[in-house]
Amino acid sequence: MQGFGALLIIWGILDYIMGESGTDVYYDWFGIYLPDSIYNYSHWISMAIGTFLVGAGRASASSNGSGVSTPTATTGNSSSSTTNSALAGGAAGAVAGMSAAQMAALKRAQEAAQQYTEEQKAEEEEPEFDAGDMDI
């Protein structure tokens, strides 16, 4: 459950970065049309669901007695440790639970998206040559 949650968080980050560079990952890559009401929030939705799954997975692992420690919440008076760990874990807990390979893949994806954005900006800045504009 934690692994799937981490993948959803990475997908949300990728969706955000590619959306900023002008690529609609759902339609351009998979042909899925998202309704306009959720299109601008699709990256936030996937990151929120992923964060919840990571927190719930940690709570489940700790309640099963597997020896995995769950962070405890420092705010609120809730007696439910599952609720506290799922909400207090947040994105920081999801990133902390990622393996080194997942972190490296995330960094490569961010660098590739940034490089793509820079290339797109450079293409937009280059003026097109028009032979009719030459004074001879």
ABEGO torsion letter per residue (X at the ends): XAAAAAAAAAAAAAAAAAAAAGBBAAAAAAGBBBBAAAAAAAAAAAAAAAAAAAAAAAAAAAAAGAGBBBBBBABEABABAAAAAAAAAEAAAAAAABBAAAAAAAAAAAAAAAAAAAAAAAAAABBBBBAAABBX
